[in-house]
Amino acid sequence: MTIKQYYLRSTTLEDIMLLYRWRNELSVRKSAFRSDFVAFGEHKKWLQNSLKNGNRKIYILMLRQSALGQVRIDIENGVGVIDYSIDKKYRGKGLGKIILQLLEQKVLSEKKCNTLIGYVKKENVISNKIFKSLNYMNENNKKYFLYKKCLF
């Protein structure tokens, strides 16, 4: 598969159960900075507010009609903070790199921000490798790595 076969589509409220399942999947929670289980009511309120927030965009990574993962970007003062995850059925296929490359393309085309940032726990080896492979600059903190890339 090449990157051209994948695309990002905007999230809608119809994605609530898919995002809820992904959010509470054990390995996703383990990699997240907020790792507790999220109740459905709290998730629903979060998604409704997120969809109204002009500074937050959530996309679903798609291949044909299959949803493979999600990426969220929170934009403030020209900086977009990234959060992403891949469905556990599709991990190990290079999709983390693809979802970030597609996000970069979208950000460049929409000129919503000029810098992307990702916070990654040190023990999240795969995400750390992905950000490095995409030439994000790495800043070391005690508990995490901060990855930064200027797009334009």
C-alpha positions as CSV (number, residue, x, y, z in Angstrom):
1,M,0.0,0.0,0.0
2,T,1.2,3.5,-0.7
3,I,0.2,6.7,1.2
4,K,-1.9,7.8,-1.7
5,Q,-4.4,5.0,-0.9
6,Y,-5.1,6.4,2.6
7,Y,-7.0,9.6,3.5
8,L,-8.1,11.5,6.5
9,R,-11.8,12.3,7.0
10,S,-13.2,14.6,9.5
11,T,-14.8,13.1,12.6
12,T,-18.5,13.4,13.2
13,L,-20.7,12.5,16.2
14,E,-21.5,9.2,14.3
15,D,-17.9,8.2,15.2
16,I,-18.6,8.3,18.9
17,M,-18.5,4.5,19.6
18,L,-15.4,4.0,17.4
19,L,-13.5,6.7,19.2
20,Y,-14.8,5.5,22.6
21,R,-13.5,2.0,21.9
22,W,-10.2,3.3,20.7
23,R,-9.8,5.7,23.7
24,N,-10.4,3.0,26.2
25,E,-8.3,0.2,24.6
26,L,-5.8,-0.9,27.1
27,S,-2.6,-0.3,25.1
28,V,-3.8,3.2,24.0
29,R,-4.5,4.1,27.7
30,K,-1.1,2.8,28.7
31,S,0.5,5.2,26.1
32,A,-1.7,8.2,26.9
33,F,-0.9,10.8,29.5
34,R,-4.4,10.4,30.9
35,S,-4.5,6.6,31.2
36,D,-7.7,6.1,33.2
37,F,-10.8,4.5,31.8
38,V,-13.3,7.2,30.4
39,A,-17.0,6.6,31.0
40,F,-19.2,6.9,28.0
41,G,-21.1,10.0,29.3
42,E,-17.8,11.9,29.8
43,H,-16.6,10.8,26.3
44,K,-19.8,11.9,24.7
45,K,-19.6,15.3,26.3
46,W,-15.9,15.6,25.3
47,L,-16.6,14.7,21.6
48,Q,-19.6,17.1,21.4
49,N,-17.4,19.9,22.8
50,S,-14.5,18.9,20.5
51,L,-16.6,19.1,17.4
52,K,-17.7,22.6,18.3
53,N,-14.1,23.7,19.1
54,G,-12.7,25.6,16.1
55,N,-9.2,25.0,17.4
56,R,-9.5,21.3,17.6
57,K,-9.7,18.9,14.6
58,I,-10.1,15.2,14.8
59,Y,-9.6,13.0,11.8
60,I,-10.1,9.3,11.1
61,L,-7.5,7.5,9.0
62,M,-9.3,5.6,6.2
63,L,-8.4,3.0,3.7
64,R,-11.4,2.6,1.4
65,Q,-14.3,2.2,3.9
66,S,-12.2,1.0,6.8
67,A,-11.4,3.2,9.8
68,L,-7.8,2.5,10.9
69,G,-7.0,5.1,13.5
70,Q,-7.5,8.7,14.6
71,V,-5.4,11.8,14.9
72,R,-6.3,15.0,16.8
73,I,-4.7,18.3,16.6
74,D,-5.3,21.2,19.0
75,I,-4.2,24.5,17.6
76,E,-3.2,27.5,19.6
77,N,-1.0,30.5,18.5
78,G,0.2,28.8,15.3
79,V,1.2,25.6,17.1
80,G,-0.7,22.3,16.7
81,V,-0.4,19.6,19.4
82,I,-0.8,16.1,18.0
83,D,-2.5,13.1,19.6
84,Y,-2.9,9.9,17.5
85,S,-3.6,6.2,17.8
86,I,-4.0,3.3,15.4
87,D,-6.6,0.6,15.9
88,K,-4.9,-2.5,17.4
89,K,-5.9,-4.7,14.4
90,Y,-3.8,-2.5,12.1
91,R,-0.7,-1.8,14.2
92,G,2.7,-2.8,12.8
93,K,1.9,-1.8,9.3
94,G,3.5,1.7,9.2
95,L,0.2,3.5,9.7
96,G,1.5,5.7,12.5
97,K,3.9,7.3,10.0
98,I,1.2,7.5,7.4
99,I,-1.3,9.2,9.7
100,L,1.2,11.9,10.7
101,Q,2.3,12.5,7.1
102,L,-1.3,12.9,6.0
103,L,-1.9,15.3,8.9
104,E,1.2,17.4,7.9
105,Q,-0.2,17.6,4.4
106,K,-3.6,18.7,5.7
107,V,-2.0,21.3,8.0
108,L,0.1,22.7,5.1
109,S,-2.8,22.9,2.7
110,E,-5.1,24.6,5.2
111,K,-2.4,26.8,6.8
112,K,-4.0,26.4,10.2
113,C,-0.6,26.4,12.0
114,N,3.1,26.4,11.2
115,T,4.5,24.1,13.9
116,L,3.5,20.6,15.1
117,I,4.3,19.2,18.5
118,G,3.9,15.7,19.9
119,Y,4.4,14.6,23.5
120,V,5.4,11.0,23.8
121,K,6.1,8.9,26.9
122,K,9.6,7.6,26.9
123,E,8.4,4.0,27.1
124,N,6.3,4.4,23.9
125,V,9.1,3.1,21.6
126,I,7.1,2.9,18.5
127,S,5.8,6.5,18.5
128,N,9.2,7.8,19.4
129,K,10.6,6.1,16.3
130,I,7.8,7.4,14.1
131,F,8.4,11.1,15.1
132,K,12.1,10.7,14.7
133,S,11.7,9.1,11.2
134,L,9.6,12.1,10.2
135,N,12.4,14.6,11.2
136,Y,10.8,16.0,14.3
137,M,13.2,17.7,16.6
138,N,13.5,16.0,19.9
139,E,13.6,17.6,23.3
140,N,14.1,15.4,26.3
141,N,12.1,15.8,29.5
142,K,12.1,13.6,32.6
143,K,9.0,11.7,31.8
144,Y,8.5,12.2,28.0
145,F,9.9,13.4,24.8
146,L,8.7,16.5,23.1
147,Y,8.8,16.4,19.3
148,K,8.6,19.6,17.2
149,K,8.5,20.3,13.5
150,C,8.2,23.6,11.7
151,L,6.2,23.2,8.5
152,F,6.5,26.6,6.9
